[in-house]
Amino acid sequence: MTNLLVWPVLVPLLGGLATLLAPRLANPLGLACSLATLGAAAALVVVFADQGPMILALGGWAPGLGIALRADGLSVALLAMSSLVGLAAGVYATGYFADPDVRGRFWSLWLLLSAALHALLLSGDLFNLYVTLELLALVAVALTALGGGRAALEAALRYLTIGLLGSLVFLLGVTLLYAGYGTLDLVGLAGALRPEPVAWVALSLLTVGLLIKSALFPLHFWLPPAHANAPAPVSAVLSALVVKAAFYMVLRLWFDVFDPALTQAAANLLGVLGGAAVLWGSWRALRAERLKLLAAYSTVAQLGYLFMFLPLLLALPPGPSRDVAFGALVLLALSHGFAKSALFLGAGVIQQRAGHDRIADLGGTARALPVTTFVLALAGVALIGLPPSGTFLAKWQLLASAIETGQWLWLPIVGIGTLLAGAYCFRVLGHAFGPSDRVGAALAVGGEEIPALLLAITATVVLGLGAAGLWEFLALGTAFDGGSR
């Protein structure tokens, strides 16, 4: 059954080639491949739940010599989210791009991005992580430029430039590790690493490179223009998935490879940067004039919460408390992914129907687009952290872990960040329910609204009520250290 690890990568890769060769059939081919990718991810979830961690050595070469694919609860959960968000964004995109040539380019690039992301999530060695991260970033830049216009091209160029800088720093860390330990296999590195200068310098280089790509404050300046000016389905994918890939690598490297070399001071530094991201991103979102720009700055803030978990996880001893905190971290990442993709798709509906996404001019949206307004409200519930969303449970556990470890700094940051999130979400809804006819007459439910609605329901209801199942799923163990977390 380990051969299942290949299909979430192979299916979108072949689908991207097919849409490139037959661009006029991009919509049916793209949707079929997205459905098949979701089916492969679902099969992997089922098999993992039954058998636990899986390892596949491609070509029969032992890990360390050949390419190894490894799947555990973290990678499979993120892969399932990627497949669901990708399908929803694809369904939305079928009616978003009117130009057949642009539609064909979108599907080819999106399916290639999906293949790169899934390969990254399943990679078992550092070099393949670097290669897939680079491919992911380059395709994301091309998708950002699909929006056309000066602003989109400038944002894409800035994205490319900053991404290449992060790649260079990351590659220096990879080179140093190979020179010091003679292997790039994650399991082999985990067994060889010691708390020594080569490990500390390599960890610093790898982390800085990934912080640039994950847009952690103050390295976030490239993200808002890129996400705000990209086409709506692209923005949804970038916010929900692409920035999560860099954070996934931080999490994987820190706790599965570099655990012997970690220090609480380093984790505290990332936590402080995460807290600053929460406050600054939320404040800029509150002051944003456009809905997509608000969503982009909200992404900066929500990523900050993820990094605030790192000092807590390091301070907690292995055991139930750490397992619960880790599950809350994954739950927050999944909830944000579904909620933010729903928010961007909802903003895209408004932009297409009204011709703009200016928050001050959203009056009448609740009357003209009631389903879209409901999507914005549900996404807001998840972003604020109100029950029954998964974010509520994740933030609750963040506060509980902070109290348990005596890290009191995170409590006021979570409180202020939550209030600011409520302020910018209710600001949007306040304008949407305002009296105006600028959005147009009342319209019937459009097909493009359904994917956004399903994503918002997943973030607020499914993950909130099914959170216990996620914790059990993650507790099945990891294929990167041979044990359970």
N, C-alpha and C positions, 0 to 999 in steps of 0.2 A: 504493500500500500504506500510505501514511501515514494513511489513514482508520481503520486499525486502532487508532490512538491513542484514538479516541472510545469504543470498545466497552467497555474495562475500567471506564469511568465510567458509561456509559449503561445497561449491563445491570443492575448492582445498583441504580441509581437507579429504573429501571422496576420492578424486582423489589420494592423497598421499597414503592412505590406499590401494587403488586398485592397484597402481603400485608396492607397497610393496609385495602384495600377488601374483601378476603376472608380475614379472620383465621382462619376455621375450616380453611382450606386452607394455612395458613402453612408447615407442614412441607414438603409436596411442592413448593410454589411456591418456598420459600426454598432448598431443596436444588437445584432445577432452575436457579435463578438463580446459585447458588454454583458449580455445575458449568459453566454457561455463562461465568461470569466467569473461571474457571480456564482454560477453553478460549481465551478472548480473550487472556489473559495468555500462555498457551503459544504462541499464534500470533504475538504480539508478540516473544517471545523468539526464535522461529525466524526471523522477518523481520529482526530486529535483528542476529542472528548472521550473516545473509547480506548485509545492506545497510549495517549500521552505524547511526550516529545518524540520527534522524528528526525532522522539524519539520512541524507542521500548523498553518496559520493558519486559524482558524475563520471562516467567512463570507467568506473572501477578503480580509479586512483584514490589512494588513501588521503584523508584530509591533511593538508600541509603540502602535498605534492600536486593534487588536483583541486577542482572546484567542489566544495561541499555546500549543500543546502541544508539548513537546519531550521526547524519550526518548533516554537514553544507557545505558551499562552499569549505572551505579549505580541509576538510577530503575527500570529494567526488572528488575534483580535483586530489589530490594525489593518491586516490584509482584508478582513471581512468588511471593515468600515470603508476602505478604499474602493472595494468592488461595489458596495451599495451607493456610495456617493458618486462614483463614476457612472453608474447606470442612470442615476437620477439626473446628473448633469447632462448626460448624453441624450436622454429623452427630452429634456428642456431644449437642448441645442438643435434638435431637429427642426424646430420652428423659429429658432433665434436667428440663424444665418440664412439670409435670403439669397445671397450669391452662391451658386453651386461650387465655384472654385474655392471660395473661402471655406465653405462647408467641408469640402474634401480635404483641404489642408488641416482644418480643425480635427477631423476624425483621425487622420494619419498621425498627427502630433499627439493627440490625446491618448490613443492606444499605445503609442511608443512610450509616452510618459507612464502609463499604467504598467507596462512591462518593466520599465526601469525601476519604478517604485516597488513592485512586488519582488523583483530580484534583489533589491536592497534589503527589504524586510526579511528575506530568506537567506541572505548571504552569510557564510560562516567564516570568512577570512577578511582581513583588513583591506587587501588590495581590491577585491571585488566590491567591497563597500565603497571604496574611493571611486572606482570606475562607474558604478551605478549612480552614485551621488552626482558625479559630473554629468552623466547622460541626463539625469533628472533635471538638473539645473539648466542645461542648454535647451532642452525641449520646453521647459517652463518659460524661458526667455522668448523663444519663438512664439509660444502661445500668447504671451503678453503683447507682443507686437501685432497680433492679429486684429487688435482694435483699430489699427490705422490711426492716422492723425499724428500731429507733432507730439502731443503729450504722451501718447502711448509709446511712440518710438523712443522718446527721451527716457521714459521710465524703464523700457526694456534695455536700453543701452546702459543705464545706471545699474540695473539688476545684473547685467552681464559683467560689468567691470568689477563690482563689489564681489560677485560670486567667484570670479577668477582669483581675486585676492584671497578669499577664504580657502579656495582649492589649493593655492600655492602653500599657504601656511599648513593646511592639513597634510599635504603630500610631504612636507618636510618632517612632520611627525612620523608618518609612515616609514620614511627612509631611515630615520633615526632608530625606530624600533627594529627594523630588519637588520641594521648594522649591529645593534646591541644584542639581539636574541636569535637571529638567524631564522625566524619564522614569522609569518603573518597570520597563521591560523589562530582564531580567537581562543580556542581551548588550549592550544599550545602556548600562546602568550600568557594566558591566565596562570598556567602552571609554572612558567619561567620567570615571571615578573617579581622583582623584589623592590622594597622601598629604597631606591638608590637614585642618583642624579639622572641617569639616562631615562629612567621611567618617569621622573617628575618633569623633565624637559619635554619628553615626547607627549605626555599627557597634557601639558600646557599648550603645546602647538596644536594638537588635535582638537582640544576644547575650544581654543580661540577660533580656529577655522570653522568649527561647527556653530559657534555663537554668531559669527558673521552670517552664515547661511540661515540660521534660525531667527535672525532679526531681533536678538535680545537687546534691550536698551543698554547702552546708547548706540548700538550698531544697527538700529532699526530704520534708519532714515530712508533706505531704499524701498522698504515694503509698502508704505501707504500709497505713493504714486503708482507703483506697479499694480497693486490690487485694485485701486480705485479707477484706473484707466483701462484695464483689460476688459474684454467682453465678459458679461455676467457669468456664463458657465465656466469660463477660465478662472475668474476671480474666486468662484466657489471652490474649485479644485485646488488652486494655489493656497487659499486660506485653510481649508479643511485638511489637506493632505501633504502638500509639498514642504511647508515649514515644519510639519510634524516629523518628516523624515530625518531632518537634522537633529531634532530633539531626541528621537528614537535612538540615533547613533550615540548621542551623549549618554543617554541612560544605559545603553548596552555596553559601551566602553567603560563607563565609570564603575558599574556594579558587577559586570560579568568578567572584565579583564583587569582593570586597574585597582580593584578593591584593596590589595595590599599596599598600594602606594598613595591612597587617598588620605587627605587630612581634613579635619573639621573646618579649619580656617578657609580652605579652598571652597568647600561646600557652602560655607557662610557667605563668601563673596558672591557666588552665583545666586544665592538666595536674596542677598541685598539688591543685586541687579534686577532680579525678578520682581522684587517689591517695588523698585523704582519704575519698572515697566508697567506694573499694575496702575500705579498712581498717574504717571505721565500719559500712558496710553488712554486711560479712562478720561482724564481731563481733556486731552485733545479730541477724543470722540465726542465729548459733551459740547465742544465748541465748533465741531465740524459743520460746514454749511451744506455738504452733499451727503446723501444716505450711504453711498458706497465708500466715501472717505471715512464716515463714521464707522462703518463695518471694518475698514482696514485698520484704523487705530484701535478698535476694540480687539482685533486679533493680537496686536502688540501687547495689550493688557492681559488678555487671557493666557498668552504664552508665559507671561510673568508668573502666573499662579503655578504653572508646571515646574518652573525652576525653583519656586519656593519650597517644593517638596524635597529637593535634594539634600539640604542640611538636616531635614527631619529624618529622612531615610538613613543617612549616615549615623545620626545620633542614636537611633533606635537599635537595640540589639536584635540579632536574628531571632525570629519567633513570631508569634501571632500578631503582635502590635505592628511589626514591620510589614508583615504580609497584608494587613488591613490597610496600612498607609500606602503601600504599593498599589493595591487594588483601587484605592481612591484616586491615585494619580492617573491610572489608566482610564478609569471611569470619567474623570474630568477631561482627558484628551479626547475620548470618544464623544462625549456630550458636546464639547466645543466644536468638534469636526462636523457633526450633524447639524447643530444649530447655526453655525456660521455659514455653511453651504446653503441652508434654507434661507438665511437672511440675504445673502448675495443674489440668490435666484429670485427672491421676492423683490429686491431692488431692481433687478433686471426687468421684471414684469412692469413695474411702475415706470421705469425709464422708457420702455417701448410704447406703453399705452399713453403716457403723458408727454413724452419727448424730453424729459429731464428727471433728475433725482434730487432737486433742491428741496431741502427739508422745510424751509419756510413756505414753499409753494405746494405742499402736499395736501392742502385742504380739499376735502371732498373725496379723498382716497377711500375712506371707509364705506362711503356710499357707492362709489363706482367700482371698487375692487374689494369687496368684503372678504373674499377668501385670502387674497394677498395680505390684507390688513391683519387677518387672523394668524397668518404665517409669521408676520412681523411680531405679533404679540407672543406667540409660542416661542419663537426664537429668543425674544427678550426674557421670557421666564427662565430659559436655560442659561442665558448669559448673566442674568442677575444672580441666579442661584436660588430661585424660589421652588418650594415643593410643588409637584412631585418629581421635579427634574433630577437627572443624575448629578448635575452640578451641585444641587443642594446637599446631597449625601457626601460628595467629594469635599466640598468646603467644610462641612461639619467635621469630617475626619481630619482635615488639615488643621482646624482649630484644636481638635482633641489631641492630635500628635504634638502640636506646638505647646500645649499645656503640659503634656506628659514629659516632654524633654526640657521644659523650662525655657523655651525660646519664645519669649513674650512679644518680641518685636513684630511677629507675623500677625498677631491678633488685631491691632489697630489698622494694619495695612489691608487685611481682608475686610474689615468693617468699612473703611473708607472706600475701598475699591467697589464693594457691593453697593454702597449708596450712590457712587458716581455712575455705576452701570444702570441702576434704577433710574437715575436722572436722565441719562441720554436715551434710554429705551422709552421712557414715558414722554420725553420731549418729542420723539418721532410720532408716537401714538397720539399725543395731544394735537399735533398739526394734522395728522391723518383724519381725525374726527372733526376737525374744524370746518366751518361752512365755506365752501368755495365750489366753483364749477371748472377749475383749471384742469382737473384730471379728465373731465369728460362725463358723459352720461353713464348711468349704471350699466354694467356689462355682465353678460353671462360668464359662468365659470369657464376659463380657458384651460386647454390641455396642459399648457406650460405651468399652471399653478399647482397641479396635482403632485409632481415630484417634490416641489418645495414644501407642500403640506405634509407629505409623508416623512420627509427628513425632519421637519420640526416636531412631528408627533413622536418620532423615534428618540429625539433628544430629550423631550419633556416627559413622555409617558413610558415608553418601552424601556429605556435605560434606567429610569427612576424606579419603576416597579420590578425590573428584572436584574437589579444590581447584585443581588445575592448570587445569582447564577454566574455573573462575571467573576466574582471572587472565587467561586469554586473552580471555574475554568482556569484561572491563572494559577491556582494552587496545584495543578497537575504537574508542574515542574518545568524546568528549562533544559533545552538541548545543548546549552552552551557551557554548563558546568557539571552536567550529569546528575544534578540533584534537584531538590525542590527549593524554592525561594524561601 
